[in-house]
C-alpha cells in the first residue's frame, strides 16, 4: 500500500488515497484517471471508505449534470430575485 494523490476532473483538485501499485497502474491506463477508475470499479472492490464516499458523490454530480443542473443551480439566497429564465 502506498499513499498517492490523483487529479480529479470532477472535483478539480488532488485526491489522496492509500492504493496498491496495481491500482496505480490501472488508473494511469484510463483516459479519465481516478474519476474513471472510481466510476467503473464495483464498490465492493473499493476497500477504502473514503473512495466509496467519493464515488457516491461523483455519481450524484454526474446525475445532476445529466439532468442539466449545475452543482448549485438550485441554490438561491433568501430575498434574491430569480433569473429571468425562472420567471
TORFIMAR-113314 format. One record per atom (N, C-alpha, C): residue number from 0; residue in three letters; atom name; x, y, z. Coordinates in steps of 0.02 Angstrom, whole numbers, plus 50000, padded with zeros to 5 digits. Atoms other than C-alpha are relative to their C-alpha. Example, Ala and Ser with C-alpha at 12.3 -4.5 7.8 and 13.67 -1.06 7.14 Angstrom:
<nodes>
+------+------+------+-------+-------+-------+
! resi ! resn ! name !  east ! north !    up !
+------+------+------+-------+-------+-------+
!    0 !  ALA !    N ! 50045 ! 49941 ! 50000 !
!    0 !  ALA !   CA ! 50615 ! 49775 ! 50390 !
!    0 !  ALA !    C ! 50045 ! 50060 ! 50000 !
!    1 !  SER !    N ! 49958 ! 49941 ! 49997 !
!    1 !  SER !   CA ! 50684 ! 49947 ! 50357 !
!    1 !  SER !    C ! 49961 ! 50055 ! 50037 !
+------+------+------+-------+-------+-------+
</nodes>
This chain:
<nodes>
+------+------+------+-------+-------+-------+
! resi ! resn ! name !  east ! north !    up !
+------+------+------+-------+-------+-------+
!    0 !  UNK !    N ! 50042 ! 49941 ! 50000 !
!    0 !  UNK !   CA ! 50000 ! 50000 ! 50000 !
!    0 !  UNK !    C ! 50044 ! 50062 ! 50000 !
!    1 !  UNK !    N ! 49965 ! 49937 ! 50005 !
!    1 !  UNK !   CA ! 50058 ! 50174 ! 49955 !
!    1 !  UNK !    C ! 49951 ! 50058 ! 50006 !
!    2 !  UNK !    N ! 50040 ! 49939 ! 50001 !
!    2 !  UNK !   CA ! 49993 ! 50349 ! 49984 !
!    2 !  UNK !    C ! 50012 ! 50034 ! 49933 !
!    3 !  UNK !    N ! 49994 ! 49971 ! 50067 !
!    3 !  UNK !   CA ! 49957 ! 50427 ! 49814 !
!    3 !  UNK !    C ! 49947 ! 50053 ! 49991 !
!    4 !  UNK !    N ! 50047 ! 49947 ! 50017 !
!    4 !  UNK !   CA ! 49875 ! 50587 ! 49754 !
!    4 !  UNK !    C ! 49985 ! 49997 ! 49925 !
!    5 !  UNK !    N ! 50023 ! 50001 ! 50070 !
!    5 !  UNK !   CA ! 49773 ! 50588 ! 49593 !
!    5 !  UNK !    C ! 49960 ! 50063 ! 49987 !
!    6 !  UNK !    N ! 50040 ! 49942 ! 50020 !
!    6 !  UNK !   CA ! 49699 ! 50736 ! 49500 !
!    6 !  UNK !    C ! 49931 ! 49977 ! 49980 !
!    7 !  UNK !    N ! 50069 ! 50015 ! 50017 !
!    7 !  UNK !   CA ! 49510 ! 50730 ! 49490 !
!    7 !  UNK !    C ! 49971 ! 50057 ! 49958 !
!    8 !  UNK !    N ! 50033 ! 49950 ! 50043 !
!    8 !  UNK !   CA ! 49424 ! 50820 ! 49346 !
!    8 !  UNK !    C ! 49933 ! 50020 ! 50029 !
!    9 !  UNK !    N ! 50065 ! 49986 ! 49971 !
!    9 !  UNK !   CA ! 49258 ! 50809 ! 49438 !
!    9 !  UNK !    C ! 50006 ! 50051 ! 50056 !
!   10 !  UNK !    N ! 49991 ! 49955 ! 49943 !
!   10 !  UNK !   CA ! 49322 ! 50895 ! 49595 !
!   10 !  UNK !    C ! 50048 ! 50057 ! 49987 !
!   11 !  UNK !    N ! 49950 ! 49949 ! 50018 !
!   11 !  UNK !   CA ! 49457 ! 50999 ! 49509 !
!   11 !  UNK !    C ! 50051 ! 50011 ! 50057 !
!   12 !  UNK !    N ! 49949 ! 49998 ! 49948 !
!   12 !  UNK !   CA ! 49582 ! 50956 ! 49646 !
!   12 !  UNK !    C ! 50032 ! 49931 ! 50007 !
!   13 !  UNK !    N ! 49967 ! 50064 ! 49987 !
!   13 !  UNK !   CA ! 49701 ! 50821 ! 49704 !
!   13 !  UNK !    C ! 49963 ! 49962 ! 50054 !
!   14 !  UNK !    N ! 50030 ! 50044 ! 49951 !
!   14 !  UNK !   CA ! 49626 ! 50674 ! 49797 !
!   14 !  UNK !    C ! 50053 ! 49952 ! 50024 !
!   15 !  UNK !    N ! 49949 ! 50043 ! 49971 !
!   15 !  UNK !   CA ! 49735 ! 50573 ! 49915 !
!   15 !  UNK !    C ! 49969 ! 49934 ! 50021 !
!   16 !  UNK !    N ! 50024 ! 50067 ! 49983 !
!   16 !  UNK !   CA ! 49714 ! 50385 ! 49934 !
!   16 !  UNK !    C ! 50058 ! 49956 ! 50022 !
!   17 !  UNK !    N ! 49954 ! 50055 ! 49989 !
!   17 !  UNK !   CA ! 49802 ! 50232 ! 50001 !
!   17 !  UNK !    C ! 49983 ! 49947 ! 49948 !
!   18 !  UNK !    N ! 50014 ! 50046 ! 50055 !
!   18 !  UNK !   CA ! 49817 ! 50118 ! 49850 !
!   18 !  UNK !    C ! 50058 ! 49951 ! 49990 !
!   19 !  UNK !    N ! 49948 ! 50048 ! 50018 !
!   19 !  UNK !   CA ! 49912 ! 49966 ! 49788 !
!   19 !  UNK !    C ! 50032 ! 50023 ! 49935 !
!   20 !  UNK !    N ! 49966 ! 49982 ! 50062 !
!   20 !  UNK !   CA ! 50037 ! 49980 ! 49646 !
!   20 !  UNK !    C ! 49961 ! 49977 ! 49940 !
!   21 !  UNK !    N ! 50040 ! 50023 ! 50058 !
!   21 !  UNK !   CA ! 49923 ! 49878 ! 49533 !
!   21 !  UNK !    C ! 49942 ! 50049 ! 49986 !
!   22 !  UNK !    N ! 50053 ! 49950 ! 50010 !
!   22 !  UNK !   CA ! 49784 ! 50007 ! 49561 !
!   22 !  UNK !    C ! 50028 ! 50063 ! 49967 !
!   23 !  UNK !    N ! 49968 ! 49941 ! 50031 !
!   23 !  UNK !   CA ! 49904 ! 50149 ! 49518 !
!   23 !  UNK !    C ! 50008 ! 49988 ! 49925 !
!   24 !  UNK !    N ! 49991 ! 50016 ! 50070 !
!   24 !  UNK !   CA ! 49943 ! 50062 ! 49354 !
!   24 !  UNK !    C ! 49934 ! 50002 ! 49962 !
!   25 !  UNK !    N ! 50066 ! 49999 ! 50032 !
!   25 !  UNK !   CA ! 49758 ! 50038 ! 49314 !
!   25 !  UNK !    C ! 49975 ! 50071 ! 49990 !
!   26 !  UNK !    N ! 50023 ! 49930 ! 50004 !
!   26 !  UNK !   CA ! 49720 ! 50222 ! 49350 !
!   26 !  UNK !    C ! 50038 ! 50036 ! 49944 !
!   27 !  UNK !    N ! 49960 ! 49967 ! 50051 !
!   27 !  UNK !   CA ! 49863 ! 50279 ! 49238 !
!   27 !  UNK !    C ! 49981 ! 49978 ! 49929 !
!   28 !  UNK !    N ! 50020 ! 50025 ! 50065 !
!   28 !  UNK !   CA ! 49796 ! 50172 ! 49094 !
!   28 !  UNK !    C ! 49935 ! 50032 ! 49976 !
!   29 !  UNK !    N ! 50065 ! 49971 ! 50018 !
!   29 !  UNK !   CA ! 49625 ! 50255 ! 49098 !
!   29 !  UNK !    C ! 50006 ! 50072 ! 49979 !
!   30 !  UNK !    N ! 49997 ! 49932 ! 50025 !
!   30 !  UNK !   CA ! 49599 ! 50414 ! 49000 !
!   30 !  UNK !    C ! 49973 ! 50050 ! 50051 !
!   31 !  UNK !    N ! 50031 ! 49956 ! 49951 !
!   31 !  UNK !   CA ! 49490 ! 50489 ! 49138 !
!   31 !  UNK !    C ! 50032 ! 49996 ! 50069 !
!   32 !  UNK !    N ! 49964 ! 50004 ! 49937 !
!   32 !  UNK !   CA ! 49611 ! 50441 ! 49277 !
!   32 !  UNK !    C ! 49959 ! 49972 ! 50057 !
!   33 !  UNK !    N ! 50032 ! 50024 ! 49939 !
!   33 !  UNK !   CA ! 49546 ! 50420 ! 49453 !
!   33 !  UNK !    C ! 49924 ! 50004 ! 49995 !
!   34 !  UNK !    N ! 50073 ! 49995 ! 50008 !
!   34 !  UNK !   CA ! 49371 ! 50478 ! 49405 !
!   34 !  UNK !    C ! 49972 ! 49939 ! 49965 !
!   35 !  UNK !    N ! 50023 ! 50059 ! 50036 !
!   35 !  UNK !   CA ! 49351 ! 50338 ! 49278 !
!   35 !  UNK !    C ! 50009 ! 49937 ! 50041 !
!   36 !  UNK !    N ! 49989 ! 50060 ! 49959 !
!   36 !  UNK !   CA ! 49426 ! 50210 ! 49396 !
!   36 !  UNK !    C ! 49946 ! 49993 ! 50053 !
!   37 !  UNK !    N ! 50050 ! 50004 ! 49947 !
!   37 !  UNK !   CA ! 49308 ! 50253 ! 49538 !
!   37 !  UNK !    C ! 49930 ! 49986 ! 49972 !
!   38 !  UNK !    N ! 50066 ! 50011 ! 50030 !
!   38 !  UNK !   CA ! 49156 ! 50256 ! 49423 !
!   38 !  UNK !    C ! 49992 ! 49929 ! 49974 !
!   39 !  UNK !    N ! 50006 ! 50067 ! 50029 !
!   39 !  UNK !   CA ! 49197 ! 50088 ! 49343 !
!   39 !  UNK !    C ! 50012 ! 49943 ! 50050 !
!   40 !  UNK !    N ! 49985 ! 50053 ! 49951 !
!   40 !  UNK !   CA ! 49258 ! 49992 ! 49496 !
!   40 !  UNK !    C ! 49939 ! 49986 ! 50043 !
!   41 !  UNK !    N ! 50056 ! 50017 ! 49954 !
!   41 !  UNK !   CA ! 49124 ! 49898 ! 49594 !
!   41 !  UNK !    C ! 50016 ! 50022 ! 50071 !
!   42 !  UNK !    N ! 49989 ! 49974 ! 49932 !
!   42 !  UNK !   CA ! 49101 ! 49970 ! 49768 !
!   42 !  UNK !    C ! 50028 ! 49948 ! 50047 !
!   43 !  UNK !    N ! 49974 ! 50051 ! 49955 !
!   43 !  UNK !   CA ! 49139 ! 49803 ! 49849 !
!   43 !  UNK !    C ! 50075 ! 49988 ! 49990 !
!   44 !  UNK !    N ! 49928 ! 50005 ! 50011 !
!   44 !  UNK !   CA ! 49314 ! 49809 ! 49772 !
!   44 !  UNK !    C ! 50038 ! 50059 ! 50029 !
!   45 !  UNK !    N ! 49969 ! 49940 ! 49970 !
!   45 !  UNK !   CA ! 49348 ! 49982 ! 49843 !
!   45 !  UNK !    C ! 50004 ! 49988 ! 50075 !
!   46 !  UNK !    N ! 49992 ! 50017 ! 49930 !
!   46 !  UNK !   CA ! 49420 ! 49943 ! 50013 !
!   46 !  UNK !    C ! 50005 ! 50061 ! 50046 !
!   47 !  UNK !    N ! 49988 ! 49938 ! 49963 !
!   47 !  UNK !   CA ! 49445 ! 50123 ! 50067 !
!   47 !  UNK !    C ! 49933 ! 50037 ! 50005 !
!   48 !  UNK !    N ! 50065 ! 49966 ! 49990 !
!   48 !  UNK !   CA ! 49289 ! 50206 ! 50143 !
!   48 !  UNK !    C ! 49997 ! 50067 ! 49965 !
!   49 !  UNK !    N ! 49997 ! 49935 ! 50032 !
!   49 !  UNK !   CA ! 49345 ! 50374 ! 50076 !
!   49 !  UNK !    C ! 49986 ! 49993 ! 49925 !
!   50 !  UNK !    N ! 50010 ! 50011 ! 50072 !
!   50 !  UNK !   CA ! 49347 ! 50304 ! 49898 !
!   50 !  UNK !    C ! 49926 ! 49986 ! 49985 !
!   51 !  UNK !    N ! 50071 ! 50016 ! 50009 !
!   51 !  UNK !   CA ! 49169 ! 50236 ! 49917 !
!   51 !  UNK !    C ! 49959 ! 50064 ! 50006 !
!   52 !  UNK !    N ! 50037 ! 49937 ! 49990 !
!   52 !  UNK !   CA ! 49107 ! 50405 ! 49982 !
!   52 !  UNK !    C ! 50010 ! 50046 ! 49941 !
!   53 !  UNK !    N ! 49986 ! 49957 ! 50058 !
!   53 !  UNK !   CA ! 49192 ! 50499 ! 49839 !
!   53 !  UNK !    C ! 49963 ! 49974 ! 49939 !
!   54 !  UNK !    N ! 50036 ! 50030 ! 50057 !
!   54 !  UNK !   CA ! 49117 ! 50377 ! 49713 !
!   54 !  UNK !    C ! 49925 ! 50019 ! 50003 !
!   55 !  UNK !    N ! 50071 ! 49983 ! 49992 !
!   55 !  UNK !   CA ! 48941 ! 50408 ! 49782 !
!   55 !  UNK !    C ! 49988 ! 50074 ! 49982 !
!   56 !  UNK !    N ! 50006 ! 49929 ! 50016 !
!   56 !  UNK !   CA ! 48968 ! 50597 ! 49771 !
!   56 !  UNK !    C ! 50008 ! 50012 ! 49925 !
!   57 !  UNK !    N ! 49990 ! 49993 ! 50072 !
!   57 !  UNK !   CA ! 49033 ! 50580 ! 49592 !
!   57 !  UNK !    C ! 49937 ! 49978 ! 49962 !
!   58 !  UNK !    N ! 50060 ! 50024 ! 50034 !
!   58 !  UNK !   CA ! 48880 ! 50479 ! 49542 !
!   58 !  UNK !    C ! 49944 ! 50052 ! 50005 !
!   59 !  UNK !    N ! 50051 ! 49947 ! 49992 !
!   59 !  UNK !   CA ! 48766 ! 50614 ! 49614 !
!   59 !  UNK !    C ! 50015 ! 50059 ! 49955 !
!   60 !  UNK !    N ! 49981 ! 49942 ! 50041 !
!   60 !  UNK !   CA ! 48863 ! 50751 ! 49524 !
!   60 !  UNK !    C ! 49988 ! 49985 ! 49926 !
!   61 !  UNK !    N ! 50011 ! 50018 ! 50070 !
!   61 !  UNK !   CA ! 48856 ! 50658 ! 49358 !
!   61 !  UNK !    C ! 49925 ! 49997 ! 49983 !
!   62 !  UNK !    N ! 50073 ! 50000 ! 50010 !
!   62 !  UNK !   CA ! 48668 ! 50633 ! 49379 !
!   62 !  UNK !    C ! 49973 ! 50071 ! 49995 !
!   63 !  UNK !    N ! 50021 ! 49930 ! 50003 !
!   63 !  UNK !   CA ! 48646 ! 50819 ! 49412 !
!   63 !  UNK !    C ! 50018 ! 50030 ! 49932 !
!   64 !  UNK !    N ! 49978 ! 49973 ! 50065 !
!   64 !  UNK !   CA ! 48747 ! 50863 ! 49257 !
!   64 !  UNK !    C ! 49959 ! 49971 ! 49943 !
!   65 !  UNK !    N ! 50040 ! 50032 ! 50052 !
!   65 !  UNK !   CA ! 48649 ! 50739 ! 49151 !
!   65 !  UNK !    C ! 49929 ! 50029 ! 49999 !
!   66 !  UNK !    N ! 50067 ! 49971 ! 49996 !
!   66 !  UNK !   CA ! 48487 ! 50819 ! 49212 !
!   66 !  UNK !    C ! 50001 ! 50074 ! 49980 !
!   67 !  UNK !    N ! 49995 ! 49931 ! 50022 !
!   67 !  UNK !   CA ! 48553 ! 50989 ! 49156 !
!   67 !  UNK !    C ! 50006 ! 50049 ! 50057 !
!   68 !  UNK !    N ! 49992 ! 49957 ! 49942 !
!   68 !  UNK !   CA ! 48582 ! 51057 ! 49330 !
!   68 !  UNK !    C ! 50073 ! 50006 ! 50018 !
!   69 !  UNK !    N ! 49933 ! 49991 ! 49975 !
!   69 !  UNK !   CA ! 48743 ! 51131 ! 49392 !
!   69 !  UNK !    C ! 50004 ! 49977 ! 50072 !
!   70 !  UNK !    N ! 49991 ! 50023 ! 49931 !
!   70 !  UNK !   CA ! 48815 ! 51089 ! 49561 !
!   70 !  UNK !    C ! 49957 ! 50039 ! 50049 !
!   71 !  UNK !    N ! 50039 ! 49959 ! 49954 !
!   71 !  UNK !   CA ! 48724 ! 51234 ! 49644 !
!   71 !  UNK !    C ! 49945 ! 50037 ! 49964 !
!   72 !  UNK !    N ! 50050 ! 49964 ! 50040 !
!   72 !  UNK !   CA ! 48592 ! 51278 ! 49515 !
!   72 !  UNK !    C ! 49935 ! 50011 ! 50039 !
!   73 !  UNK !    N ! 50062 ! 49993 ! 49961 !
!   73 !  UNK !   CA ! 48451 ! 51254 ! 49642 !
!   73 !  UNK !    C ! 50009 ! 50049 ! 50057 !
!   74 !  UNK !    N ! 49987 ! 49955 ! 49944 !
!   74 !  UNK !   CA ! 48534 ! 51368 ! 49771 !
!   74 !  UNK !    C ! 49987 ! 50072 ! 49980 !
!   75 !  UNK !    N ! 50010 ! 49928 ! 50009 !
!   75 !  UNK !   CA ! 48472 ! 51546 ! 49783 !
!   75 !  UNK !    C ! 49991 ! 50029 ! 50069 !
!   76 !  UNK !    N ! 50006 ! 49970 ! 49933 !
!   76 !  UNK !   CA ! 48497 ! 51654 ! 49938 !
!   76 !  UNK !    C ! 49931 ! 50030 ! 50011 !
!   77 !  UNK !    N ! 50065 ! 49971 ! 49983 !
!   77 !  UNK !   CA ! 48342 ! 51715 ! 50029 !
!   77 !  UNK !    C ! 49997 ! 50073 ! 49978 !
!   78 !  UNK !    N ! 50010 ! 49931 ! 50020 !
!   78 !  UNK !   CA ! 48273 ! 51876 ! 49960 !
!   78 !  UNK !    C ! 50030 ! 50018 ! 49932 !
!   79 !  UNK !    N ! 49971 ! 49984 ! 50066 !
!   79 !  UNK !   CA ! 48364 ! 51863 ! 49794 !
!   79 !  UNK !    C ! 49946 ! 49996 ! 49946 !
!   80 !  UNK !    N ! 50046 ! 49997 ! 50055 !
!   80 !  UNK !   CA ! 48275 ! 51898 ! 49632 !
!   80 !  UNK !    C ! 50015 ! 49942 ! 49953 !
!   81 !  UNK !    N ! 49987 ! 50055 ! 50046 !
!   81 !  UNK !   CA ! 48251 ! 51747 ! 49517 !
!   81 !  UNK !    C ! 50023 ! 50026 ! 49933 !
!   82 !  UNK !    N ! 49977 ! 49982 ! 50067 !
!   82 !  UNK !   CA ! 48337 ! 51749 ! 49349 !
!   82 !  UNK !    C ! 49941 ! 50002 ! 49953 !
!   83 !  UNK !    N ! 50056 ! 49992 ! 50047 !
!   83 !  UNK !   CA ! 48228 ! 51796 ! 49200 !
!   83 !  UNK !    C ! 49976 ! 49933 ! 49972 !
!   84 !  UNK !    N ! 50021 ! 50065 ! 50026 !
!   84 !  UNK !   CA ! 48228 ! 51615 ! 49140 !
!   84 !  UNK !    C ! 49958 ! 49962 ! 50050 !
!   85 !  UNK !    N ! 50040 ! 50033 ! 49948 !
!   85 !  UNK !   CA ! 48148 ! 51564 ! 49305 !
!   85 !  UNK !    C ! 49931 ! 50032 ! 50010 !
!   86 !  UNK !    N ! 50065 ! 49965 ! 49991 !
!   86 !  UNK !   CA ! 48001 ! 51686 ! 49290 !
!   86 !  UNK !    C ! 49945 ! 49967 ! 49962 !
+------+------+------+-------+-------+-------+
</nodes>
